[in-house]
Amino acid sequence: MNRHRYTILFLGLCMLLAAWPALSQTNANMETSATANRSEAVLSSTNESLGERTLPADHWLVGTSEVKDMLPALIAPEAPRKLLAEYGPAYLEQIGGTRVLHLKGSHHDMGFQHGTLLKDEILVGAKLIQTVGAVTWDKNFKTSSREAWQRTSPFIPQKFKDEIAGMAEATGLPLEEVQDFTIFPELFHCSGFAVWGKASADGTLLHGRVLDYMREVGMDRWALLIIQEPEGANAFVNVGYSGTIGSVTGMNVKRVGIGEMGGGGAEKWDGMPMTLLVRECLETGNSLEEVQQIMSNTPRTCEYYYVVSDSKAEGGRGSAVGVAAWPDKIQFIHPNEFHELLPRPLEDAVMLSAGDRYQCLVNRVAKMYGKINVQVALDIMARGVAMSSNMHDALFKPETLELWVTNSTLQDPACNRPYTHYDLKALMAEKPGK
């Protein structure tokens, strides 16, 4: 398959990336996935201009990686909010070059609002998804999608099915099609870390999350920050894309943050899909302990890894855990705890990645230990930790409900793009003017 055809076929996958649960096929020892390697090969074959930005000779990142496009993080200037569209209590706004979708009400209502405000984008994704699946899945895609849905369905809370139904009604798509792109295969290979206490500059918890996947398809045009206020549950922010129902990167108003990393276990579908499990943790998990209980007690699919943080833990000092989860077992890796997959622990830190990128991540955290502020935390996610396929990065500051997010373009990985700062409390407090 030539590169142009490969790019076109995967457009639909990236458009709805954050909503699809796991049919992942990476190695159990957290080596780079085949899909991530494919993305890296495509990206390395292109001649990308880095513009005039360079890494200053005296910057602390110097020597932490040999990649040529390693650059310090940029934070975009604060930008005014502009209302783009609204439907009932829901609305879509623009902040600088980014979009924020606000959803509020019952799950059915939120699905209908989402489908109404982003109907055109979701319809495009639904049309492309069948072609993507037919080419990339080595079995009958429709049959596998139906099997995955039927096997996970008994473990999916009715509220999420209601949200899917609301989206189907608003877009006019058959319910099965929305179910299919909600259950579509996703192959993540990512990194994450949390630092606090002795590790951060002022003791404040900072939680970084790197999503590495197929940046070459240019999915940034569908990137969204989604703020949801479900009835009777925690409000939360989800770093996602048009059509997102589940989550792989999020923080709730209880000051709990979660980031996911893919593993193996293809077709082990007898549990709650990973993206909906993360969503459930955000909606109902009020603490680090409660999220661990939810993950432990919920039947799970495939193999996944997570970093979960909570600024309220340890009497307000903050803490985090690494999570290694399979359908039949789950392990929680605590700060300064040795694990065979994470052999270099540090006090007041949790770090999750694979191979050379794990070593790079630990080296950077160790080098700046005790000095890690927002700028340094963003720098830590530079190339060397982030892959060329880096699609989005997020930094959560749960104590103040702030976050910084960047999305990739065809020209640049996310880490080399400016980060936008968001204040979740302020964004939820009032609607912007037109």
Sequence and secondary structure as in RCSB ss.txt:
>XXXX:A:sequence
MNRHRYTILFLGLCMLLAAWPALSQTNANMETSATANRSEAVLSSTNESLGERTLPADHWLVGTSEVKDMLPALI
APEAPRKLLAEYGPAYLEQIGGTRVLHLKGSHHDMGFQHGTLLKDEILVGAKLIQTVGAVTWDKNFKTSSREAWQ
RTSPFIPQKFKDEIAGMAEATGLPLEEVQDFTIFPELFHCSGFAVWGKASADGTLLHGRVLDYMREVGMDRWALL
IIQEPEGANAFVNVGYSGTIGSVTGMNVKRVGIGEMGGGGAEKWDGMPMTLLVRECLETGNSLEEVQQIMSNTPR
TCEYYYVVSDSKAEGGRGSAVGVAAWPDKIQFIHPNEFHELLPRPLEDAVMLSAGDRYQCLVNRVAKMYGKINVQ
VALDIMARGVAMSSNMHDALFKPETLELWVTNSTLQDPACNRPYTHYDLKALMAEKPGK
>XXXX:A:secstr
  HHHHHHHTHHHHHTGGG        TT    HHHHHHHHHHHTS    TT    TT TTTTS   TT     B
     EEEEEEETTEEEEEETTEEEEEEEESHHHHHHHHHHHTHHHHHHHHHHHHHHHHHHSSS HHHHHHHHHH
HHGGGS HHHHHHHHHHHHHHT  HHHHHHHHS       EEEEE TTSBSSS  EEEEEEES GGG GGGGEEE
EEEEETTS  EEEEEETT  S SEEEETTSEEEEEEE   TT  SSB HHHHHHHHHHH  SHHHHHHHHHHS B
 S EEEEEEETTHHHHT EEEEEEE SS EEEE TT  BTTB    TTEEEE  HHHHHHHHHHHHHTTT B HH
HHHHHTSBTTB TTEEEEEEEETTTTEEEEEE  SSS GGGS BEEEEHHHHHH     
